[in-house]
């Protein structure tokens, strides 16, 4: 294990601005990501006892100040892993899939990705949404971004693919059918929209179905991560009945 030089640290400070890079500071997420094939550019540790990575990866020793500077959390765990995030080639989904249309809050996006993974939704299309490399998104997804096929696309490109692949999708709508009293042929895409403006007009137009979540009087809507999760679990319920 080498000691991180000043020039390396300066370079890493510049790299932190790159949205194509992941800066992971949670030990469990780092361990799981490496086990799933993530190829790190650098791993920095503030103490030699934290180096559980051996000689297989480029590990450097540094100080706690540098770790805090590169980490995103207020109380980092003494390790930072920097890796390039390489998007998978876009392919037609063969299972249920999730569409994030203009989701900007990384906590919401990460929660939805985590739920999608739990429900067997293997593909996620992120349309003009927060970057998948956002540290808060990675944390709230609990590393499940490494289990999913995630595609960051423009709405225009996604609409082309929907037409080409003849994909079937549903959206949440207050005037839609009760999600708990309706069943749909699968595979199926679940579309959730921007926290403030909802689903964009162009994406809304290509959704075949609209569903609603019944609520008691006085409650107008649910958080997008909550409503998306309810819909995904209801669609996937047959998986859990087997």
Order of alpha helices (4+ residues) and beta strands (2+ residues): beta-alpha-beta-alpha-beta-beta-alpha-beta-beta-alpha-beta-alpha-beta-alpha-beta-beta-alpha-beta-alpha-alpha
